[in-house]
Amino acid sequence: MPLRLFLTSGDLMADRRFEFARDLQLKGDLPEAADLLEQAIELAPDFTSAWFTLGEIRQQLGERDKAIAAFREARRSDPGDQHGAGLHLMRLGDAEIAEMPKAYVQALFDQYAPRFEHTLINDLGYRAPSLIFKAVLASRVAAKKPAFFKRTIDLGCGTGLAAAAFANQVDHFIGIDLSPGMIKQARVTNLYAELEVADMIDGLRGKSDASANLVVAADAFVYLSDLAPVLTEIKRVLAAGGVLAFTLETHDGSGIVLGEGLRYAHSAEYARGAIAKAGLKLLTLESASPRNENNDPVRGLVVVAEKT
């Protein structure tokens, strides 16, 4: 996993207390860690990292109300919410399901970028790109259409693993990712004709109508709650007969939930409805695990749709 985000308080003593508190937290001495964090906060009342870590500890101790209070302070002291305190408030039932803060996603993946491929492939058994690739090929064979795409947009492209999977099927690859660190890694691959630092929806909005033949999103829509905006833009940029392929994490219930891993899980029913509302034709919706977590396969879906 990426290194833990730390935002200095600007007060040396407060930062040192925070470091001691983190050591105690990792050793399992949670009450003492909480006490040190409260001391740090007395010295620096807007110490976001201390508030966030205090929220985590209160949550570990089963002190829900105190955890909520700490996460609220973390979000107040950093309105961009780079730590993702708002996501913990959703998990605690203090806030409605909403989109992830862009600053959180960017900070997460900028830290993750140097070790991204090694961690995903060797530690998490990442297989989303191959699932998408196989699903697209199967759908093209079934439709008796060629599996070659002139222009492809890779949403949440990361370091380029999806582009590598489709390298022999695509003439012109466009990669979009919110993280400059990921784009830097993707550029080294030389798989992309174009690379852009942007979130998925903003990146698509900059593309012309009917300008892409394929859009892929490998393990990217798990960072979106409502899929309607991105699907609307995808339909616009796809040429007639163009294909969309993506993976999701899923659950047994209905609608959308924020999982323990702080990624959204979309039900199969929700995915079908979102594709239909976007005016796309569903070709494939199958159960498939895109990765492991805690050595267990994560429940997921692979989806292929077409603009008719």
N, C-alpha and C positions, 0 to 999 in steps of 0.2 A: 504494500500500500504506500501512498505518497507520504512524504514527511508531513508532520503535523504543522498546520498554519500557526504562526505566532506573530502577533502584532504588538510591538513594544508599547509600554505605557508611557515611555519617556522619563520614567523615574527609576533609577538604578536599583534602589532598595525594593521597590515594588516588583521589578522584574526578577530580582533574586528570590524573593519570597515565592513568586510564581514557579520558578525552576525547582525550588525545594518541594513545593506542593505537588508538582508533576511527578517528581521522584516518589513521593509518598503514595500518590494515586496508583502508579504502576506497581508499587510493592503491596497494594491492597489496604493501606492504612487510610481509609477514606475520611473518617472524622477529622484526623489531624490535618489531612490535605485541605479539607474544607476550611478549617480554622486558619491556616496559612493564607489561603486565597482571600478570605475575608479581611485579613490584615493587609494584604496587597491592595485590595479595593479601598480600604480606608486611606491609604497613601495616594491612590490614583483612582478616583471614583468612576472615570470613564475608561477603565482598563478592560477592553472588550474581551481579550483572550482569557482573562481571569474570570470574568462573568460567565463566559461560555463554558469554561472548564468546571466552574462551580455548579452550573446547571447540570452538566454531565454527572458529577459526583452526587448531587442531590437526587438525580434520577436513579443512579445506581443504588442509593440508600433507600429508595422507595418513598422519598419525600416529594411527592408530586407538586404540591403547591409551591414549595420552595424552589423546585427545579423550574417551574414556569416563571416565577419571579426573576430568577437569574437569567434565563434565556431571553426574557423581555428586556432586561437591562442590556444584555449583549447586543440585541438588535437595536435598541435605542442609541447606544454608544457608537454603533457602526451601521448607519441606515442602509448602506450597500449590502450588509449582511454577508461578509466574506466567509464567516464561519458556518453559515447555514443554520443559525439559531431558529429562524422561522420554521424550518423543516422539523426541528425537534418539537416546536410548539404544535405543529400539525399532528405529530405522532402522539403527543400528550393529550390531544383533544381540545387544545386551547385555541386553535385556529382552524378555519376551513381549508380543505385542500386547495392549493393555489400553485402557480408556477414557481419554479425554483429561481432564486435571485441569480441574475447573470454573473454578478461579482463572485458568488460562491462557486458556480460551475467553472468559471475562468480560473480562479485561484486553485481549485481542486486539480484541474488538468494541467495547469502550468507546473505544479509541483510534481505531478505524476509523469509528465512527458519523458524525462530521461530513462525511466524504468518501465514505461508503459507496456511495451511489447513483451519484455521478459516476464513481467508479473502476470499479464493476461494469459500468455501461452503456456508458461511453465508452472505457474501457481494456480491459475483459475481455469485451465483447460478451455480457453476461449475458442469458440467455433462459429460465432455469428456470421463472419464473412463466407465461410464454406457452406453454411446452411442457406444463405441467400443465393449464392452462386448455383448450388444444386437445384434450388427451387425455381430459379429463373430458367435454367437450362431445361428442366422438366416441363415447364409451362410452354416453352417455345417448341419443344419436340411435340407436345400434345397438340399444339396449334399448327404444326407443320410450317413454322416460321423460322428464319435464320436467327441464331443467337449472337448476332453482331450488332453493336450499337455505336453509331457515329459519335454522339455527344452524350456523356454521362455526368451527372452531378452526384457527388459523394457527400452526403450530409453528415456532419459530425465526423469528419474523415479521420481524425486522430492522426496516427503516424503513417497511415496508408495501407492498412491490412486488407481492406475491401478492394482497393485499387489493385493490389497484388493478386487477389483472387480472380479479378476480371481482366487482368492485363492483356490477355490474348483476344478478348471479346470487344474491347473498346478502343476507338481511334483517338478520342479527345476527352481526357478526364479533367473535371473541375472539382476541386476539393474545397469544402467550406467547414471551418471549425472556429469556435469562439476563443480557443486557447492559442495565443501566439507561440507558446512552447510546442504545442502539437504541430502547428503549421511548419515550424522550423524543422521538426523531425521528418515531416512528410516531404518537405522540399528536397531532402537528401536522397530520397528514393528515385527521383527523376521520373516518377510515374504520372505526374500531373502536368497538364499543359497550363493550368491556372490554379492558383491557391489564394484563398481569401480568408482573412480573420473577420468573422461575423457570426452572429447566432444564425440558426437554420432559417428562420422566417425572414429576417432582414437580408440574408444572403440570397434567398430565392427572389425576394422582391426586386433585387437589382438585375434579374435575368429577364430576357425578352420572352414574350409569349411564344409557345410552341418551339422552344429553342433546344430542348433536350429529348433524347430518345429513351433514356433510362435514368431513373433516380434511385439511389440505394441509401439506406440508413441502417448500418450495422450497430446494434446496441446503442443507438442514439436517441430513439423516441422514449427510452426509459427516463430521460431527463425532461420530458414534456408531460404535463398533466392532460390538458385539452389538446387532442390531435387535430381538431377541426381547422385551426388557422394554417398549420403547416400543410395539411392535405389540400386545402383550397389553393395555396400557392403552387403546390406540386402539380395539380391538375392544369393550372394555367401555363406553367412552363413546359409541360409535356406536349410533344407533337402528337397528332392522331396516331393511335396504335402504340404510343409510348408506354413504357412499363415502370411501375414502382415496386420495389422490393424492400422489406424491412423486417426486423425482429422486434419483439416485445417481450417483457416479462408479464406473467399472467397470474390469475388467482381464481378460486372457485366461485366467488361472489359475482356481483354485478358492478358495472361502472369502474371506477378508478380508486386505487388505494396507494398510499405511500408505505412502502415496505420497510422492514427493519434496517435494510442496507441503504436507506434514503434514496431509493429509486422507485419510480412509479410502476405499478403493475396494472395492466388494462385487461379487463375480461374479454373473452372471445366475442361475447355478445356486443360489447362496446366497440371492438375493432370492426366487426361486420357493419354495425350501424354507422360508424364514422366513415368507412369507405363508401357506403351507399349515399350518405348525405353529401359527400364531396363530389358525387356524380361519376365515380370510378367503378369499373366492373371488377368484382372480386374473382380472381382466378385460383388462388390457393390460400388456405388458412389451416395450418397444421400445427399440432403440438410438437415442440422441439426445444431442447434446452440450449441456450446460447453460451452458457458458462457455468462454472461451479462456484459455490460459496460454502465455506466451512466443509469442504470435501464432498458436498452433496450437489447434484445437478439442480440448477435454478429452473423452475418451471417457466416455459416460454412458448412463444408462437412465432412462426415464420409466415409472412404474408406477402403475396404477390397480387398486384392489381394492374388494370390496364385502362388507358384512356381510349374510349371507343369513338 
